[in-house]
């Protein structure tokens, strides 16, 4: 198998939390793409100009990556063509418009180390839940979600 550099792969991974996925599915009027709901989703795009029958290294790198992280994969979709791939990317690309459509939006774009990538989302939810200046209805209406790029620590809150 071809050698892979995990940090190169993670740099290309798009991360979506469950709240973001629900928000965009509702906005786009789509059903969940998986039979089971998951706490997190990842989109990994692999592209190559190489024909795998002529230059199999790209296919081998993908298989090596799947073997490396396979124990952490609960479900997956391998798009069968550009239309299906675009449908998946449409979900990711429409999170921001879905947030705006949901209501008044405060959006932050922060950079965090991968070890604390999602901590800011969890802590924000805790602060809202413990707030004494918000009513229960206001707390229930606040949707705190996170998505972004795992490899470079770019979190959209």
GROMACS elastic network, one bead per residue, 0.5 to 0.9 nm:
[ bonds ]
;  ai    aj funct       b0    kb
    1     4     6  0.89931   500
    1    57     6  0.76555   500
    1    60     6  0.54193   500
    1    61     6  0.68797   500
    1    63     6  0.79709   500
    1    64     6  0.64949   500
    2    56     6  0.89886   500
    2    57     6  0.58390   500
    2    58     6  0.78546   500
    2    59     6  0.87031   500
    2    60     6  0.55020   500
    2    61     6  0.52159   500
    2    62     6  0.88356   500
    2    63     6  0.88629   500
    2    64     6  0.70772   500
    3    60     6  0.84647   500
    3    61     6  0.65293   500
    3    64     6  0.74382   500
    4     7     6  0.88723   500
    4     8     6  0.80136   500
    4     9     6  0.79061   500
    4    61     6  0.58813   500
    4    62     6  0.84016   500
    4    64     6  0.69746   500
    4    65     6  0.69562   500
    5     8     6  0.54294   500
    5     9     6  0.66208   500
    5    10     6  0.89254   500
    5    65     6  0.88451   500
    6     9     6  0.50397   500
    6    10     6  0.60802   500
    6    11     6  0.85093   500
    6    65     6  0.75924   500
    6    68     6  0.88423   500
    7    10     6  0.50620   500
    7    11     6  0.60643   500
    7    12     6  0.88789   500
    7   151     6  0.65739   500
    8    11     6  0.52284   500
    8    12     6  0.69579   500
    8   151     6  0.76838   500
    9    12     6  0.54779   500
    9    13     6  0.67792   500
    9    44     6  0.81020   500
    9    65     6  0.79868   500
    9   151     6  0.78001   500
   10    13     6  0.50570   500
   10    14     6  0.84909   500
   10    44     6  0.84404   500
   10   149     6  0.81001   500
   10   150     6  0.61698   500
   10   152     6  0.81820   500
   11    14     6  0.84092   500
   11   149     6  0.67990   500
   11   150     6  0.63555   500
   11   152     6  0.58517   500
   11   153     6  0.87029   500
   12    43     6  0.84226   500
   12    44     6  0.63464   500
   12    45     6  0.70551   500
   12    46     6  0.86228   500
   12   149     6  0.71436   500
   12   150     6  0.78893   500
   12   151     6  0.67421   500
   12   152     6  0.88043   500
   13    42     6  0.63204   500
   13    43     6  0.57012   500
   13    45     6  0.74410   500
   13   148     6  0.84364   500
   13   149     6  0.59320   500
   13   150     6  0.60849   500
   13   151     6  0.67993   500
   14    41     6  0.82527   500
   14    42     6  0.54022   500
   14    44     6  0.64958   500
   14    45     6  0.87237   500
   14    92     6  0.80841   500
   14   147     6  0.74766   500
   14   148     6  0.56539   500
   14   150     6  0.66039   500
   14   151     6  0.87062   500
   15    40     6  0.72692   500
   15    41     6  0.59757   500
   15    43     6  0.66348   500
   15    92     6  0.88250   500
   15   146     6  0.82450   500
   15   147     6  0.52135   500
   15   148     6  0.51335   500
   15   149     6  0.58365   500
   15   150     6  0.63161   500
   15   155     6  0.87481   500
   16    19     6  0.82073   500
   16    20     6  0.61413   500
   16    21     6  0.65393   500
   16    39     6  0.88761   500
   16    40     6  0.58462   500
   16    41     6  0.50528   500
   16    42     6  0.60848   500
   16    43     6  0.81592   500
   16    92     6  0.74927   500
   16   145     6  0.85868   500
   16   146     6  0.66198   500
   16   148     6  0.67066   500
   16   149     6  0.89645   500
   17    20     6  0.53875   500
   17    21     6  0.63423   500
   17    22     6  0.88213   500
   17    38     6  0.84339   500
   17    39     6  0.60752   500
   17    41     6  0.61220   500
   17    42     6  0.86179   500
   17   145     6  0.66676   500
   17   146     6  0.58439   500
   17   147     6  0.60156   500
   18    21     6  0.50444   500
   18    22     6  0.61518   500
   18    23     6  0.85008   500
   18    37     6  0.78013   500
   18    38     6  0.64450   500
   18    40     6  0.54283   500
   18    41     6  0.72648   500
   18   145     6  0.79201   500
   18   146     6  0.87345   500
   19    22     6  0.51928   500
   19    23     6  0.60579   500
   19    24     6  0.86661   500
   19    39     6  0.82732   500
   19    40     6  0.88633   500
   19   143     6  0.75893   500
   19   144     6  0.74029   500
   19   145     6  0.54423   500
   19   146     6  0.77398   500
   20    23     6  0.50551   500
   20    24     6  0.62006   500
   20    25     6  0.85041   500
   20    92     6  0.86900   500
   20    95     6  0.63573   500
   20    98     6  0.86766   500
   20    99     6  0.83592   500
   20   144     6  0.85366   500
   20   145     6  0.55082   500
   20   146     6  0.66316   500
   20   147     6  0.70284   500
   21    24     6  0.53470   500
   21    25     6  0.60168   500
   21    26     6  0.85117   500
   21    32     6  0.82515   500
   21    40     6  0.85451   500
   21    41     6  0.80244   500
   21    91     6  0.75042   500
   21    92     6  0.81576   500
   21    95     6  0.76995   500
   22    25     6  0.51582   500
   22    26     6  0.60909   500
   22    27     6  0.85140   500
   22    32     6  0.78973   500
   23    26     6  0.53418   500
   23    27     6  0.61913   500
   23    28     6  0.86835   500
   23    95     6  0.71171   500
   23    98     6  0.62420   500
   23    99     6  0.70952   500
   23   102     6  0.79243   500
   23   143     6  0.89951   500
   23   145     6  0.89597   500
   24    28     6  0.59209   500
   24    29     6  0.81654   500
   24    30     6  0.83683   500
   24    91     6  0.61817   500
   24    92     6  0.79167   500
   24    94     6  0.62653   500
   24    95     6  0.53049   500
   24    96     6  0.84896   500
   24    97     6  0.83316   500
   24    98     6  0.54038   500
   24    99     6  0.78800   500
   25    28     6  0.51810   500
   25    29     6  0.57428   500
   25    31     6  0.64477   500
   25    32     6  0.67378   500
   25    33     6  0.89872   500
   25    91     6  0.71761   500
   25    95     6  0.89681   500
   25    98     6  0.86898   500
   26    30     6  0.63714   500
   26    31     6  0.80436   500
   26    98     6  0.81811   500
   27    30     6  0.78562   500
   27    94     6  0.82835   500
   27    95     6  0.86027   500
   27    97     6  0.84059   500
   27    98     6  0.54357   500
   27    99     6  0.86758   500
   27   101     6  0.75639   500
   27   102     6  0.82312   500
   28    91     6  0.79159   500
   28    94     6  0.80514   500
   28    98     6  0.79808   500
   30    33     6  0.82370   500
   31    34     6  0.85664   500
   32    35     6  0.71636   500
   32    36     6  0.82811   500
   32    37     6  0.76119   500
   33    36     6  0.87393   500
   33    37     6  0.89872   500
   33    77     6  0.85212   500
   33    88     6  0.87258   500
   34    37     6  0.66829   500
   34    38     6  0.84691   500
   34    75     6  0.74687   500
   34    76     6  0.79565   500
   34    77     6  0.83962   500
   35    75     6  0.89391   500
   36    75     6  0.84006   500
   37    40     6  0.88410   500
   38    41     6  0.69521   500
   38    74     6  0.83725   500
   38    75     6  0.88306   500
   43    88     6  0.80933   500
   43    89     6  0.80133   500
   43    92     6  0.84767   500
   45    85     6  0.88453   500
   46    58     6  0.86449   500
   46    62     6  0.77040   500
   47    50     6  0.88076   500
   47    58     6  0.85620   500
   48    51     6  0.77844   500
   48    52     6  0.88258   500
   48    58     6  0.69939   500
   50    53     6  0.85078   500
   50    54     6  0.72639   500
   50    55     6  0.59248   500
   50    56     6  0.80129   500
   50    57     6  0.88020   500
   50    58     6  0.74225   500
   51    54     6  0.52739   500
   51    55     6  0.57782   500
   51    56     6  0.73535   500
   51    58     6  0.87398   500
   52    57     6  0.72848   500
   52    58     6  0.67803   500
   52    59     6  0.61341   500
   52    60     6  0.88827   500
   53    56     6  0.58453   500
   55    58     6  0.71405   500
   55    59     6  0.83962   500
   56    59     6  0.53860   500
   56    60     6  0.61671   500
   56    61     6  0.87327   500
   57    61     6  0.60850   500
   57    62     6  0.86998   500
   58    61     6  0.51159   500
   58    62     6  0.64505   500
   58    63     6  0.87369   500
   59    62     6  0.52105   500
   59    63     6  0.62648   500
   59    64     6  0.86079   500
   60    63     6  0.50163   500
   60    64     6  0.60199   500
   60    65     6  0.85562   500
   61    65     6  0.61868   500
   61    66     6  0.86832   500
   62    65     6  0.50667   500
   62    66     6  0.62443   500
   62    67     6  0.85858   500
   63    66     6  0.50777   500
   63    67     6  0.61049   500
   63    68     6  0.85449   500
   64    67     6  0.50593   500
   64    68     6  0.61213   500
   64    69     6  0.88028   500
   65    69     6  0.63026   500
   65    70     6  0.79923   500
   66    69     6  0.53491   500
   66    70     6  0.51416   500
   66    71     6  0.88780   500
   66    73     6  0.84374   500
   67    70     6  0.50989   500
   67    71     6  0.81003   500
   68    71     6  0.78903   500
   69    72     6  0.56002   500
   69    73     6  0.68058   500
   70    73     6  0.52283   500
   70    74     6  0.83755   500
   71    74     6  0.78885   500
   73    76     6  0.72713   500
   78    84     6  0.87428   500
   78    85     6  0.82671   500
   79    82     6  0.74464   500
   79    83     6  0.81246   500
   79    84     6  0.51471   500
   79    85     6  0.52488   500
   79    86     6  0.88732   500
   79    88     6  0.82633   500
   80    83     6  0.78841   500
   80    84     6  0.61330   500
   80    85     6  0.74332   500
   81    84     6  0.57574   500
   81    85     6  0.64098   500
   81    86     6  0.87914   500
   82    86     6  0.60009   500
   82    87     6  0.85584   500
   83    86     6  0.51320   500
   83    87     6  0.62727   500
   83    88     6  0.88970   500
   84    88     6  0.64823   500
   84    89     6  0.87811   500
   85    88     6  0.52714   500
   85    89     6  0.63373   500
   85    90     6  0.85557   500
   86    89     6  0.50071   500
   86    90     6  0.58787   500
   86    91     6  0.87578   500
   87    90     6  0.50052   500
   87    91     6  0.67691   500
   88    91     6  0.54415   500
   88    92     6  0.70499   500
   89    92     6  0.51631   500
   89    93     6  0.60770   500
   89    94     6  0.85405   500
   90    93     6  0.50676   500
   90    94     6  0.60068   500
   90    95     6  0.88273   500
   91    94     6  0.54230   500
   91    95     6  0.67076   500
   92    95     6  0.57324   500
   92    96     6  0.85953   500
   92   147     6  0.86216   500
   93    96     6  0.72081   500
   93    97     6  0.82831   500
   94    97     6  0.53288   500
   94    98     6  0.59509   500
   94    99     6  0.85412   500
   95    98     6  0.50030   500
   95    99     6  0.61262   500
   95   100     6  0.87397   500
   95   147     6  0.85562   500
   96    99     6  0.50689   500
   96   100     6  0.63893   500
   96   101     6  0.86403   500
   96   107     6  0.86301   500
   97   100     6  0.50674   500
   97   101     6  0.60813   500
   97   102     6  0.85795   500
   98   102     6  0.61368   500
   98   103     6  0.89513   500
   99   102     6  0.50554   500
   99   103     6  0.68405   500
   99   104     6  0.81973   500
   99   105     6  0.65086   500
   99   107     6  0.88905   500
   99   143     6  0.87680   500
  100   103     6  0.55147   500
  100   104     6  0.64550   500
  100   105     6  0.57246   500
  100   106     6  0.89814   500
  101   104     6  0.81448   500
  101   105     6  0.87406   500
  102   105     6  0.79180   500
  102   143     6  0.87868   500
  106   157     6  0.82810   500
  107   156     6  0.70475   500
  107   157     6  0.57697   500
  108   155     6  0.79875   500
  108   156     6  0.57463   500
  108   157     6  0.50576   500
  109   148     6  0.88190   500
  109   154     6  0.68402   500
  109   155     6  0.57421   500
  109   157     6  0.63024   500
  110   153     6  0.78912   500
  110   154     6  0.57623   500
  110   155     6  0.53074   500
  110   156     6  0.65667   500
  110   157     6  0.76818   500
  111   117     6  0.81659   500
  111   152     6  0.74666   500
  111   153     6  0.50528   500
  111   155     6  0.60393   500
  111   156     6  0.88448   500
  112   115     6  0.80941   500
  112   116     6  0.64137   500
  112   117     6  0.54813   500
  112   118     6  0.86649   500
  112   120     6  0.88553   500
  112   152     6  0.80052   500
  112   154     6  0.65442   500
  112   155     6  0.72105   500
  113   116     6  0.56294   500
  113   117     6  0.58981   500
  113   150     6  0.88080   500
  113   151     6  0.88329   500
  113   152     6  0.77977   500
  113   153     6  0.54482   500
  113   154     6  0.87576   500
  114   118     6  0.83098   500
  114   150     6  0.63953   500
  114   151     6  0.70047   500
  114   152     6  0.76758   500
  114   153     6  0.55628   500
  115   118     6  0.83349   500
  115   119     6  0.87001   500
  116   119     6  0.52417   500
  116   120     6  0.76021   500
  116   153     6  0.87310   500
  117   120     6  0.71197   500
  117   121     6  0.85447   500
  117   150     6  0.72842   500
  117   153     6  0.61730   500
  117   154     6  0.81432   500
  117   155     6  0.70277   500
  118   121     6  0.55214   500
  118   122     6  0.66157   500
  118   123     6  0.88258   500
  118   146     6  0.73364   500
  118   147     6  0.87758   500
  118   155     6  0.79009   500
  119   122     6  0.51286   500
  119   123     6  0.59936   500
  119   124     6  0.84619   500
  120   123     6  0.50868   500
  120   124     6  0.59954   500
  120   125     6  0.86048   500
  120   146     6  0.86995   500
  120   155     6  0.88846   500
  120   157     6  0.80478   500
  121   124     6  0.51366   500
  121   125     6  0.63395   500
  121   126     6  0.87739   500
  121   144     6  0.68211   500
  121   145     6  0.65630   500
  121   146     6  0.61130   500
  121   157     6  0.66717   500
  122   125     6  0.52004   500
  122   126     6  0.63851   500
  122   127     6  0.88642   500
  122   144     6  0.86013   500
  123   127     6  0.62395   500
  123   128     6  0.86752   500
  124   127     6  0.51557   500
  124   128     6  0.62786   500
  124   129     6  0.86222   500
  124   144     6  0.72755   500
  125   128     6  0.52261   500
  125   129     6  0.61390   500
  125   130     6  0.86464   500
  125   142     6  0.89876   500
  125   143     6  0.85717   500
  125   144     6  0.63809   500
  125   145     6  0.89273   500
  126   129     6  0.50720   500
  126   130     6  0.60963   500
  126   131     6  0.84848   500
  127   130     6  0.52069   500
  127   131     6  0.59713   500
  128   131     6  0.51696   500
  128   132     6  0.87727   500
  128   134     6  0.78300   500
  128   139     6  0.63799   500
  128   142     6  0.80936   500
  129   132     6  0.86565   500
  129   134     6  0.87114   500
  129   136     6  0.85498   500
  129   139     6  0.64256   500
  129   140     6  0.87431   500
  130   134     6  0.89087   500
  131   134     6  0.58596   500
  131   135     6  0.84835   500
  131   139     6  0.83276   500
  132   135     6  0.75968   500
  134   137     6  0.80375   500
  134   138     6  0.58679   500
  134   139     6  0.62602   500
  135   138     6  0.50958   500
  135   139     6  0.62139   500
  135   140     6  0.86228   500
  136   139     6  0.50105   500
  136   140     6  0.61318   500
  136   141     6  0.86077   500
  137   140     6  0.50538   500
  137   141     6  0.61924   500
  137   142     6  0.87911   500
  138   141     6  0.50643   500
  138   142     6  0.63331   500
  139   142     6  0.53614   500
  139   143     6  0.84478   500
  140   143     6  0.76651   500
  144   157     6  0.72230   500
  145   156     6  0.81535   500
  145   157     6  0.59136   500
  146   155     6  0.65239   500
  146   156     6  0.55364   500
  147   150     6  0.88129   500
  147   154     6  0.84560   500
  147   155     6  0.57801   500
  147   156     6  0.52448   500
  147   157     6  0.68544   500
  148   153     6  0.76613   500
  148   154     6  0.55724   500
  148   156     6  0.54885   500
  148   157     6  0.85803   500
  149   152     6  0.59737   500
  149   153     6  0.59008   500
  149   154     6  0.51415   500
  149   155     6  0.64982   500
  149   156     6  0.86590   500
  150   153     6  0.50329   500
  150   154     6  0.66906   500
  150   155     6  0.77915   500
  151   154     6  0.78791   500
  152   155     6  0.89160   500
